[in-house]
Amino acid sequence: MGKKKSTSGKSAPKKKTVSKKVTKAALEKVEIRKKNHSKTKFVTGKNAILTALESASFRSKKSVTDAVKNCKYKAVELAPAVRMLFKESENKAVKLSESYAKTIKDPKEHREFFQGVAQMEKKERCAVIKGYRNANQARGVVHAMSQLPRQQCRTIMQDFVFDEKGKKDEKGVKEVLFWLRDAGAQMRKIEGYTPVFPDGETDDAVVEFFEDVADAISDAVTSIVDGLTEFFEDLVEAISDAINWVVDEVASLARALVEAGKQIWEILKAAAEIAINQVKKFVEAIKLIGKSFIEILEDVFAFAKEIIEAVIDAIDKLGEIFADLLKWLATKTYEFIKAGIEALVSIGKTIGNILFQAFKASLELVRNTVRALLEIGQTIGSILVTLVTRPRDLLNEVVRAFGELGNTLADIIQETVNVAADFVRDVVRAAAAIGTALVEFTDFVIQTTKELATKVVDGLLAAGRTLVELISTIANKSIAAIKKIVEAAFELGKTMVNILKDVFDLAVDLLKETIKAMLEIGRKIAEFTKAMVEFTYRNAARLIEAALAAGATIADILESVIEDTYFVFRKIVNGVLQALGPVADIFEWLVARGEDLASEIWRQAVLAIRFVKESITEVMDWALEQADAIFDRLLELVEDIGSRISEVIDWAIAVGDAALELLGEATERIGNSISYVLNYLENDFIPGIRKFVEGALRAASAIAGLIAWVANKTFEIMREVVIGALAAGIGLATLLTEVMLHPDQTLDLFIAAARDVGNSIQDIYQSVLDTGEAFIEEVTETLRELGESIDDMLEAAFEVSAGMLGATISVLFEMLGSYRNLTADEEADGRFVFGDAVDWNNTFIAKEGALNDIVFGVQDFVTRNPDSRAFVTGNLINFDIDDDFSRATLVHELTHVWQNQNVGPVYLAHAVSAQLVGAGYNYGYNEGPVDVGINIPNAFFTPVGTPPSTTLQGASQGAFTGAGGETVLDNANSIHDFNEEQQGQILMQYFVRARLLRQTGTDINRFQPFVDEAKAA
């Protein structure tokens, strides 16, 4: 006998019962009633069926059947009749039951009959069942059972599905299943479905019954199912015979079972236990009775997880949309999801597809799916590798799920490497896209290999992260690790230009480290400099500054572009200058490499610097401290590149004397026009002329051009030129010589300038002397015009030389406005002493008033006697206009004319010298107390004094006649043994003695040799 079903299984909800207390007496009464009932005996006299059977032959089934059919029996007589016959013969009871099966048409009669059967003994019940089976109405028994109360149904069911030995009666069970199938089919038909039965086996009576009492179907089916499952632990044994049915039959059976309260999971679990490969049929059958796959899954997931895989496999094979299953899972708890995912993996669904469908359902489902996959033994790598061709957003969410589930970024990347290294880029990209902190990536990069670091960087860049972000972040942990980022960038095909553009916005220190990393990994400085073409001047400068800070040398940087175009070179120079400031580094590089000054590189350097600095100031600043050749070349280049020379001049002005002087030198050395510079300075900075001139004159003998330029300029300009020339070592004489080539006002300006800058009149006369006194007249006249005092002029001339003094005095007197030739008397007096030794036609007498400063100036200087009036300058005898000069004085002064004409202007100097520092006039004659006065007749040509007289009263005998000087005269060999003034005295004394006093013989003999010497000159 089959196992009785355990109450531990799941079943349809049972109705609650209300318990009532039953007394012991009541229970005893019930037991007595049962015993009495079991002893009841049926009597034949009252049974119409038994009466009818008395005339029938039990050897003929037809006879028995006809007897029953023609009998007017009552339903209550059916069961007693069988029971009475069983007493006589089991076979008769069987045949009678068989006739019932064929003749009873009224369901109520069947019900009445089987209610009685349920109260029979087991053998009696079995006889009835056997009769029905013999009539091919086994299903009629089942149908009848369906109309009985549950307990009665169970009683008959036990006899129906088990044989005499208590073993399962396969035929009986099968008939029950067929009945349930038919019942289910009728329910489906009522619901609008036309069932199909391949074997064509249906019980017409059952069908008609269901059609007539459709409302009773549910109770009937429930009763049968209840009766059947009462004796089996589960549905496995109960429905095993239906495993080979077609789907539609299974659907009808399932409909009946469901109607009876059986759960979908129970049906499917039973099917799976019978034959796992038949689950698909049962799932499809359940679907046919109106249950959705979702309902099926709900039931199975809730109560039979062990068959989830089989059910899902069945659903999948039935072509159900996979996405719908995932959408359904998205609404369930994690336990549901895990079971579903595990089942999907087990039935061969790819992880990639599972995740993709989950992604379409919900992001939360993705996370739970990933969790489930990991919990069922999948690895991060095995999961990720399935997403290679899947949408990027899905990968993002899967990676997010890994993180949320406690996996580190390093775990995720390393797992990816283990299964698909080429997929690291996408995984990293996904991790970055979901907001993973950049520091997690950089921490990984620091620790990992170069190759893997490259893949990580690739992924980050693909995710939109920048090199700036990567470097800035990794630098917080390791400056050295910047190299890994840079190496990765190059490995990924980025050029130097690309990388520099990407990292340009880095802070200066990090930009420096980045470029340093580039150089350390072997990138050439030439590659770096060529990249500068892609940047603006400002940006290139910033990069070059960083490169220099990173260890690149100026020489390396500049050498790398020396063969490039000017524009590249200029940009690099700009960068160097912006980074370091001074231009010295550029030029010193050229000097260090031994670049020829004539090289085009020098020109390009200057041009670039001028472009960058927008001036040539720094170029010239540097040049100022270099050798002359470099300064000269840079000056040439500045002009060559188009800069105005005025820029250089302005620079020199701003720098000061040293620059102006050097500019002057260089201008001369390179052959530039000094006039241009001088003109510029004249207009903009006159004080600069002196140093420029000094420089120009130091470099070359440019005095001629210089004086030519300064001619007719202002005093201020001449002054600067003079200062510069003197500082350059040019003497006043040289300047004077050049000045005299340009008359007009040049000499005036020159002398005024010379005086203004500290040159004395003596210096000026010295310069005249140095020129051979060629310009004594012009210089003296100019000094007078400039207001110099006569005394100062004469003093200066005297300090220079006696000749200069004489010449100066001569020039001065020649400047007097009034003079005349000697009168005949005057000439006669002169001839008396000098004969033809004097050019009488070129001898003059000037008579000036007291206001004539020349006269008084010379007089004061020569005589040191403000009252003295007569003196000679050259051929000019000077007398005060108010002075009545004597004939003796005239001869004295004519001596000086004779001296001038025969000795030269130096006589005057000698005369002055004699007066100032020498013996003076007195060569030894009496003067002072020993002297006596005498009257000299005819001393004047016209009477003078009051009363008027031509006699000179009280004249000094010693002075006018030489008394007391005889010995000196006797001892002298020549008139030239005496100074110029003494000579005048000797010849005058001779004239007084011989012509005025009319002495002869010994009185004049000692004088005669001197007179003869004068005449013979």
Buried (B, 14 or more C-beta within 10 A) or exposed (E): EBEEBEEEBBBEEEEEEEEEEEEEEEEEEEEEEEEEEEEEEBEBEEBBBBBBBEEBEBEEBEBBBBBBBEBEBEBEBBBBBBBBBBEEEBBBBBBBBBBBBBBBEEBEBBBBBBBBBBBBEEEBBBBBBBBBBBBEBBBBBBBBBBBBEBEBBBBBBBBBBBBEEEEBBEBBBBBBBBBBBBBBBBBBBEEEBEBEBEEEEBBEBBBEBBEEEEEBBBBBBBBBBBBBBBBBBBBBBBBBBBBEBEBBBBBBBBBBBBBBBBBBBBBBBBBBBBEBEBBBBBBBBBBBBEBEBBEBBBBBBBBBBEBBBBBBBBBBEEEBEBBBBBBBBBEBEBEBBBBBBBBBBBBEBEBBBBBBBBBBBBBBBBBBBBBBBBEBEBEBBBBBBBBEEBEBBBBBBBBBBBBEBEBEBBBBBBBBBBBBEEBBBBBBBBBBBBEBEBEBBBBBBBEBEEEBBBBBBBBBBBBEBBBBBBBBBBBEEBBEBBBBBBBBBBBBEBBBBBBBBBBBBBEEEBBBBBBBBBBBEEBEBBBBBBBBBBBEBEBBBBBBBBBBBBEBEBBBBBBBBBEBEBEBBBBBBBBBBBBBEEBBBBBBBBBEEEBEBEBEBBBBBBBBBBBBBEBBBBBBBBBBEBEEEBBBBBBBBBBEBEBEBEBBBBBBBEBEBEBBBBBBBBBBBBEBEBBEBBEBBBEEBBBBBBBBBBBBBBBBEBBEBBBBBBBEBEBBBBBBBBBBBBBBEBBBBBBBBBBBEBEEBBBBBBBBBBBBBEBBBBBBBBBBBBBEBEBBBBBBBBBBEEEBBBBBBBBBBBBBBBBBBBBBBBBBBBBBEEBEEBEEEBBEBBBBBBBEBBEBEEBBBBBBEEEBBBBBBBBBBBBEEEEEBBBBBBBBBBBBBEBBBBBBBBBBBBBBBBBBBBBBBBBBBBBBBBBEEBEBBBBBBBBEEEBEEBEBEBBBBEEBEEEEBBBBEEBBBBBBBBBBBBEBBEEBEEBEBBBBBBBBBBBBBBBBBBBBBEBEEEBBEBBEBBBEBBBEB
